[in-house]
Amino acid sequence: MPRLKFVLPRLTLLGLAVLLTSCGLVPRASPPNAPPIVTKPPELPALPQEARQPPTPELCSPSCSAGLRRRLESWLP
């Protein structure tokens, strides 16, 4: 048991040292004469007709609350 008491802190420090050295590495730079990498933006396909929302009803324009109030008042006798 006393041996384990000294091994665990050393393993912890070793793991920390490995993590810190890997974070400090500088990535390799591309050659100075290399052409820039050009990528096309992603293309989004059009939605199928059944996935599209229906057009906004007249009730919701220009103010939904005013249209709803008129609709509710028309239902009252």
SVG drawing of the C-alpha trace seen along z (x, -y; Angstrom):
<svg xmlns="http://www.w3.org/2000/svg" viewBox="-77 -45 84 47">
<polyline fill="none" stroke="black" stroke-width="0.4" points="0.0,0.0 2.8,-2.6 4.2,-2.0 0.8,-2.8 0.8,-6.1 3.9,-7.3 2.9,-5.8 -0.5,-7.5 0.8,-11.1 3.7,-10.4 1.3,-8.9 -1.0,-11.9 1.9,-14.3 3.1,-12.2 -0.4,-12.4 -0.5,-16.1 2.9,-16.6 1.9,-14.6 -1.3,-16.6 0.5,-19.9 3.2,-19.1 0.7,-18.0 -1.1,-21.3 2.1,-23.2 3.0,-21.7 2.8,-24.1 1.0,-22.7 3.0,-22.5 2.5,-25.4 1.8,-24.9 4.6,-25.8 4.7,-29.5 4.0,-29.0 1.0,-26.7 -2.2,-27.9 -5.0,-28.8 -7.6,-26.1 -10.9,-27.1 -14.1,-25.3 -17.6,-25.7 -20.3,-26.5 -22.7,-23.6 -25.7,-23.4 -29.1,-23.1 -31.7,-21.3 -35.2,-22.7 -37.8,-21.3 -40.4,-19.0 -43.9,-20.5 -45.3,-18.4 -42.5,-19.7 -43.3,-23.4 -45.5,-25.4 -48.8,-26.6 -49.0,-30.4 -49.9,-32.6 -53.6,-33.0 -55.1,-36.5 -56.1,-36.2 -52.4,-36.6 -51.7,-39.7 -50.7,-42.4 -51.5,-41.8 -52.6,-38.3 -54.2,-39.7 -56.4,-42.1 -57.4,-39.4 -58.2,-36.9 -60.3,-39.5 -62.3,-40.2 -62.8,-36.4 -63.9,-35.9 -66.3,-38.8 -67.9,-37.5 -68.6,-34.2 -70.6,-35.9 -74.4,-36.4"/>
</svg>
